[in-house]
Amino acid sequence: MHTTRAFAPSLKAAGERGRFALVSSSVVGKPSAGNAAYAATKAAAEAWTLTLAHELAETGGTANVAVVNAIVTPQMRADNPDKAYKTFTDVEEIAEALVFLCSDAARKMNGQRLHLHSA
């Protein structure tokens, strides 16, 4: 919250080039007793991002959310080559999505949740 507030004036001043992207979790939509605090924290961060999206809309800037189940790295795959990681999102996919969200191609995408995971 404090970081986005600190950067909000610069994002607004950047106009159509102002971009903010948050990586969040799919648990926001399906919390359980074991992850309720984590889900609530992620939900709050998403709500804050959507508020920023509303503020940036006046300037042409954007704020969006990339949603993942869990993150898998090349090192994790190397350490556990037999594990499928079926519901995980590769860090490379997250990086590509963030590059897209910060690009001109996503200039009309504001206040959205981009799902980068399988069910």
C-alpha positions in Angstrom: 0.0 0.0 0.0 2.7 2.5 1.0 4.8 1.6 -2.1 1.9 2.2 -4.5 1.0 5.4 -2.8 4.6 6.5 -3.2 4.7 5.7 -6.9 1.1 6.8 -7.7 2.1 10.4 -8.6 4.8 9.2 -11.0 2.4 6.6 -12.5 -0.2 9.3 -13.0 2.4 11.7 -14.5 3.5 9.0 -16.9 0.0 9.1 -18.5 -0.5 6.2 -20.9 2.9 4.8 -20.0 2.0 4.5 -16.3 1.9 0.8 -15.4 1.4 -1.2 -12.2 1.2 -5.0 -12.0 0.7 -7.2 -8.9 1.3 -11.0 -8.7 -1.5 -12.5 -6.6 -2.9 -15.9 -5.8 -5.9 -18.0 -6.9 -6.6 -18.6 -3.2 -8.4 -15.2 -3.2 -11.3 -16.9 -4.9 -11.3 -20.1 -2.8 -9.9 -19.5 0.7 -9.8 -22.4 3.1 -9.4 -22.6 6.9 -5.7 -23.3 6.4 -5.0 -20.3 4.1 -7.6 -17.7 5.2 -5.1 -15.2 6.5 -3.0 -15.5 3.3 -6.1 -15.3 1.1 -7.3 -12.2 3.0 -3.9 -10.5 2.6 -3.9 -11.2 -1.1 -7.5 -10.1 -1.5 -6.6 -6.8 0.2 -3.6 -6.3 -2.1 -5.9 -7.0 -5.1 -8.5 -4.5 -3.9 -5.8 -1.9 -3.4 -4.6 -2.6 -7.0 -8.1 -2.2 -8.4 -8.4 1.1 -6.5 -5.2 2.3 -8.1 -6.6 1.1 -11.5 -9.5 3.4 -11.0 -7.2 6.3 -10.2 -5.0 5.7 -13.2 -7.9 5.4 -15.6 -8.2 9.2 -15.7 -4.6 9.4 -17.0 -4.5 6.4 -19.3 -2.3 4.4 -17.0 -3.1 0.9 -15.9 -3.0 -1.4 -12.8 -3.7 -5.1 -13.2 -3.3 -8.4 -11.3 -1.6 -11.6 -12.5 -3.1 -14.6 -10.7 -1.2 -17.8 -10.1 -1.7 -20.9 -8.0 1.9 -21.5 -7.1 5.2 -20.6 -8.7 7.7 -23.1 -10.1 11.3 -22.3 -10.9 13.8 -24.1 -13.1 15.7 -25.0 -10.0 12.6 -26.6 -8.5 12.1 -28.7 -11.6 15.8 -29.7 -11.6 15.6 -30.7 -7.9 12.4 -32.7 -8.5 12.4 -33.9 -12.1 9.7 -36.5 -11.5 7.2 -33.9 -10.1 4.6 -32.7 -12.5 3.9 -29.3 -11.1 0.6 -29.4 -13.1 -1.1 -26.5 -11.3 2.0 -24.4 -10.9 3.0 -21.4 -13.0 6.5 -21.2 -14.5 8.4 -18.0 -13.5 9.1 -17.5 -17.2 5.3 -17.3 -17.8 4.9 -14.8 -15.0 7.7 -12.7 -16.4 6.1 -12.7 -19.9 2.7 -11.8 -18.5 4.2 -8.9 -16.6 6.1 -7.6 -19.7 2.8 -7.8 -21.5 0.9 -5.9 -18.8 3.5 -3.2 -18.9 3.5 -2.9 -22.7 1.6 -0.8 -25.1 -0.3 -3.9 -26.2 -2.1 -3.9 -22.8 -2.9 -0.2 -22.8 -6.7 -0.9 -22.8 -6.4 -3.5 -20.0 -7.0 -1.8 -16.7 -8.3 -3.2 -13.4 -8.2 -6.8 -14.7 -7.2 -10.2 -13.2 -5.1 -12.1 -15.7 -5.2 -15.8 -14.7 -1.9 -17.7 -15.3 -2.9 -21.0 -13.9 -4.8 -24.1 -14.6 -7.7 -25.2 -12.3 
